[in-house]
Amino acid sequence: MNRSNILWLVIGMLAVTTVLLGYQFYQSQQRQGVEISIGEGGVSIQER
């Protein structure tokens, strides 16, 4: 492997790590509980 390939490998690994950590943070910020919606179809209750 030459130096350029190693650089791209490191950049790729950092990008994947950033995406995974961002997704994990997003999931942890989602509210848990019950969602109640009122629309044309009536009342909808969903557990989150």
Z-matrix of the N, CA and C atoms (Angstrom, degrees):
N
C 1 1.458
C 2 1.528 1 109.20
N 3 1.287 2 115.02 1 136.48
C 4 1.459 3 116.86 2 176.42
C 5 1.531 4 109.71 3 -95.38
N 6 1.298 5 115.38 4 175.61
C 7 1.466 6 121.58 5 -173.52
C 8 1.538 7 112.32 6 -62.33
N 9 1.322 8 117.13 7 -36.20
C 10 1.465 9 120.92 8 -179.63
C 11 1.525 10 111.04 9 -65.44
N 12 1.334 11 116.83 10 -41.40
C 13 1.469 12 119.54 11 179.53
C 14 1.517 13 111.42 12 -65.56
N 15 1.316 14 117.43 13 -38.93
C 16 1.460 15 121.08 14 178.92
C 17 1.526 16 109.92 15 -64.65
N 18 1.326 17 117.35 16 -40.43
C 19 1.461 18 121.46 17 178.36
C 20 1.526 19 110.64 18 -60.95
N 21 1.326 20 118.29 19 -45.69
C 22 1.459 21 121.45 20 179.45
C 23 1.531 22 111.13 21 -65.89
N 24 1.320 23 116.88 22 -35.31
C 25 1.455 24 120.77 23 177.26
C 26 1.529 25 110.65 24 -64.21
N 27 1.310 26 117.15 25 -44.16
C 28 1.470 27 121.52 26 178.47
C 29 1.520 28 110.51 27 -64.43
N 30 1.320 29 117.69 28 -43.00
C 31 1.472 30 121.22 29 179.04
C 32 1.530 31 110.03 30 -62.70
N 33 1.316 32 117.27 31 -41.91
C 34 1.461 33 121.34 32 178.58
C 35 1.517 34 111.86 33 -63.47
N 36 1.335 35 116.05 34 -42.98
C 37 1.460 36 119.79 35 179.16
C 38 1.523 37 111.04 36 -64.25
N 39 1.328 38 117.40 37 -40.09
C 40 1.467 39 120.65 38 177.49
C 41 1.525 40 111.52 39 -64.89
N 42 1.326 41 116.76 40 -38.98
C 43 1.461 42 120.52 41 179.35
C 44 1.527 43 110.73 42 -64.93
N 45 1.326 44 117.09 43 -45.25
C 46 1.465 45 120.78 44 179.31
C 47 1.524 46 110.55 45 -63.47
N 48 1.315 47 117.22 46 -42.82
C 49 1.459 48 121.09 47 178.97
C 50 1.527 49 110.96 48 -61.99
N 51 1.322 50 117.14 49 -41.94
C 52 1.464 51 121.38 50 179.23
C 53 1.518 52 111.33 51 -62.82
N 54 1.318 53 116.84 52 -43.42
C 55 1.470 54 120.82 53 179.77
C 56 1.531 55 110.25 54 -64.75
N 57 1.321 56 117.32 55 -44.67
C 58 1.461 57 120.47 56 -179.41
C 59 1.525 58 111.99 57 -64.17
N 60 1.324 59 116.97 58 -42.69
C 61 1.466 60 119.83 59 178.68
C 62 1.529 61 111.05 60 -67.32
N 63 1.326 62 117.24 61 -37.40
C 64 1.463 63 120.74 62 176.90
C 65 1.513 64 111.93 63 -63.67
N 66 1.330 65 116.50 64 -41.92
C 67 1.460 66 120.79 65 178.49
C 68 1.529 67 110.74 66 -65.31
N 69 1.317 68 116.34 67 -42.51
C 70 1.464 69 120.56 68 179.03
C 71 1.528 70 110.49 69 -62.72
N 72 1.324 71 117.50 70 -42.08
C 73 1.459 72 121.30 71 177.84
C 74 1.525 73 110.74 72 -64.14
N 75 1.333 74 117.08 73 -42.68
C 76 1.463 75 121.82 74 178.96
C 77 1.529 76 110.30 75 -59.98
N 78 1.323 77 117.20 76 -44.94
C 79 1.460 78 120.91 77 -179.90
C 80 1.524 79 111.22 78 -64.23
N 81 1.312 80 117.54 79 -37.37
C 82 1.460 81 119.97 80 -178.93
C 83 1.527 82 111.81 81 -71.41
N 84 1.324 83 118.17 82 -21.46
C 85 1.456 84 121.83 83 -178.85
C 86 1.526 85 112.90 84 -87.85
N 87 1.329 86 117.59 85 -10.98
C 88 1.462 87 120.30 86 179.86
C 89 1.517 88 109.41 87 -68.25
N 90 1.298 89 116.02 88 137.32
C 91 1.458 90 121.01 89 179.91
C 92 1.519 91 110.14 90 -72.61
N 93 1.312 92 114.22 91 144.15
C 94 1.460 93 121.06 92 173.75
C 95 1.520 94 107.38 93 -104.72
N 96 1.315 95 117.00 94 143.87
C 97 1.447 96 120.24 95 177.33
C 98 1.509 97 112.00 96 145.32
N 99 1.313 98 115.65 97 -139.87
C 100 1.458 99 122.28 98 -175.49
C 101 1.520 100 108.71 99 -122.31
N 102 1.333 101 115.06 100 138.08
C 103 1.466 102 120.69 101 176.82
C 104 1.520 103 107.99 102 -114.41
N 105 1.321 104 116.33 103 126.52
C 106 1.460 105 121.48 104 -179.78
C 107 1.521 106 108.00 105 -115.48
N 108 1.344 107 115.74 106 125.37
C 109 1.459 108 121.51 107 -179.99
C 110 1.517 109 109.28 108 -123.58
N 111 1.330 110 115.73 109 140.60
C 112 1.459 111 121.17 110 176.02
C 113 1.517 112 107.09 111 -119.54
N 114 1.326 113 116.36 112 121.23
C 115 1.452 114 120.67 113 -178.15
C 116 1.511 115 111.02 114 -142.94
N 117 1.327 116 115.31 115 -165.12
C 118 1.455 117 120.77 116 -178.91
C 119 1.528 118 111.48 117 -63.37
N 120 1.319 119 117.24 118 -30.21
C 121 1.453 120 120.91 119 -179.23
C 122 1.519 121 113.72 120 -84.01
N 123 1.309 122 117.35 121 0.59
C 124 1.457 123 120.68 122 179.57
C 125 1.520 124 110.58 123 111.70
N 126 1.315 125 115.45 124 -153.39
C 127 1.449 126 122.22 125 -177.98
C 128 1.521 127 108.95 126 -95.88
N 129 1.311 128 116.74 127 134.07
C 130 1.461 129 122.60 128 178.73
C 131 1.516 130 109.05 129 -123.57
N 132 1.330 131 115.94 130 129.29
C 133 1.462 132 121.40 131 178.92
C 134 1.517 133 107.95 132 -121.48
N 135 1.316 134 116.10 133 123.87
C 136 1.469 135 121.41 134 179.96
C 137 1.511 136 109.96 135 -127.73
N 138 1.332 137 115.40 136 136.82
C 139 1.460 138 120.52 137 175.86
C 140 1.513 139 108.66 138 -87.49
N 141 1.316 140 116.97 139 135.45
C 142 1.465 141 121.34 140 -179.17
C 143 1.489 142 109.95 141 -107.93
